[in-house]
């Protein structure tokens, strides 16, 4: 993986947001991701993203992360998203009690 990100963050609030997004993307979770530009993608998180240090194109060091999502298209494909580009994550997995009527 490249150590260059298009956007990096150094401010505590922005870093906390990136860390929260990583927590909302656990391994094998089925999710719908809405990007900041309004595009949406659905799929399965292959592995929880790691929040790491990257450099941006101007050489500034900061935090970001990359998540890989398997999409259900045929044939299946991988989509990669920078955490900084994600506006919202919606879980698509149902809690156990919702899957079993009468509980």
Secondary structure as UniProt FT lines:
FT   HELIX           12..23
FT   TURN            27..28
FT   STRAND          30..35
FT   TURN            36..37
FT   STRAND          40..45
FT   STRAND          51..55
FT   TURN            57..58
FT   STRAND          61..71
FT   STRAND          77..82
FT   HELIX           83..85
FT   STRAND          86..91
FT   HELIX           96..99
FT   TURN            101..102
//
